[in-house]
Amino acid sequence: MAAEPITDVDTTAADMLEALNAQGISLVFADMKDPVREKIERCELTRTIDPAHFFPTVGAAVAAFQDQFGADWAPAAGKQAR
């Protein structure tokens, strides 16, 4: 998930993130602002969200996915990977 637009995590969002994880849905975040990431850590959501699932850019997240699963990916025509 490109997380740059996220500016805050409230209790409702925290509950939803934990519920998704409990259902076996694993989220990966890219471009998250430091204050938001710090709030996630303060809320102890890293108990359920793997800290390794935070990446500085979408391109870094895609590269990690490719490394882990051997998947092929290329940006859509006319777009560049970041």
C-alpha positions, 0 to 999 in steps of 0.5 A: 500500500502506498502510504504517503497520503496517510497522515494519522492512525486513530483507534478505529484504523488500528483496530481494523489493521489488527482485524485484517491481520487476524484474518491472515491478510498481510499488509505492506506499506511504502512511503509512510511518513515517520510520524505515522510509523512512530504512532503505529509503533506506539500503538504496538501495532508492530505486534501484528504488523511485521516491521519488515513490511515497511519500505521507504518506496514502492519500488523497494517493496516491489523489489523485496517481493520479487526477491522473496517470491521470484515474481516478475514485475514491470511498471505500467506503460509510461510510468517509472518505478520509484 
